[in-house]
Amino acid sequence: MALRVEQDIFTVRQRGREVAGAVGLEHQDQIRVATALSEVARDLLRTVEGADVAFFVVDRPDGRAALQIDLTPARPLPDDRYEPQSGAVARLVDTLGVARPEGDTVVRMSRRVPATAQALTAARLAELRAELGRSAPASALDELATQNEQLIAALDEVRSQRDELAVLNTELEETNRGVMALYTQLSEELEETNRGVVALYAELEEKSAQLRAASESKSRFLANVSHELRAPVTAIIGLGRLLTDSASDPLTTEQAEQVELIRSSAADLLSLVNDLLDLAKAESGRIEAEWADVDLRVVFGQLRGTLRALTVRSTVELVVEDPPAPAVLRSDEVLLSQVLRNLLHNALKFTEQGEVRMRAERDGNRWRLSVSDTGVGIPAGLHERIFEEFYQAPGTTRIGGTGLGLPYARRLVTLLGGTLELTSEPGRGSTFTVVLPADGE
């Protein structure tokens, strides 16, 4: 097509729109191509007195087809360059610039064809050329009317989009107000919760301090009372021993019974005082383990000899198995002996017939020292309660005691870095197991 007069601008615009529609561009892209072509044509008509316009279908590097329009100026371009009068023209097409095919300088623009368009084979292109050749160009007034219709449609679409945007903005503002209100409410609730947590934490700290003070006071009281009671109780036991000594004046049978009752009661009281003193020391943290290598065979041998004399019932047998060699662990021998002696003594007291057995076994890097009996057993609901201070499990075989032995034993085991476990069922006896690390600390 030749572009020489103002009338040709309308014709070029019309043909550009028709060609764009023929190759498969969408309606909005057809208008963009036609508008960009008319603006470039007006620039070239004003600056270089027109141009020759040619339409091509070319293959892009990505394999897609594109509509290419070359405008060859009637006279050379100033400085061999082209800048559109309106900067918005370049945004209407994919590419717009100066090209030099075969030595000629042309203004070239292009727009890619959608992938959904019909394939542009050679036969299809020939058919499109024939159809476009048979169509007669419309007049300038017709093209102007078409352009006005397109402009009105574009304005309607812009107005519709503007209205939709206004609705969305309104909804967004409403949402933002709701979010801000919720955020404010949550912030206030969180701040109130934080104040409550801080107050609760302060109260807990105060209660904790009071409990620590009460525990320290109790420990001091137990230690002081135990210390003050030991001297007179020991004196009572000594006087009772003197009264029953063969070198003393003989006592009547009734007097001897009364003195023996006094000695027995004093011995029980001394045991209670010693337990209280030991517990007070443990609670105050004054007991420290002296770590050394402990031979379990020696400890078991000493306990076997010491406690065999306490087996007052002929129906109960004390069995202390020799630990498997090498039976050495790092611990405190004195504290460990106290724990095992306590467990054996309890088992002997609460077993009427059968046996009390102590054994040791190595379990990896731990030692498991167990004391089992064939006594009445302990209900599952009382497994933790028997480790409470001054508590004794009820039963027909309940005998004298303070209820402090097991709590003290558990504290010592914890000090030695181990645990004290219990497995028991009513009528099936009980097993207390001391689990200690082989390497101590």
Beta strands, then each sheet from edge to edge (+ up, - down):
strand 1: 2-3
strand 2: 51-59
strand 3: 65-73
strand 4: 95-99
strand 5: 106-112
strand 6: 292-295
strand 7: 316-320
strand 8: 328-331
strand 9: 354-363
strand 10: 366-373
strand 11: 419-424
strand 12: 430-437
sheet 1: 1+ 2- 3+ 5- 4+
sheet 2: 6+ 8-
sheet 3: 7+ 9+ 10- 12+ 11-
end
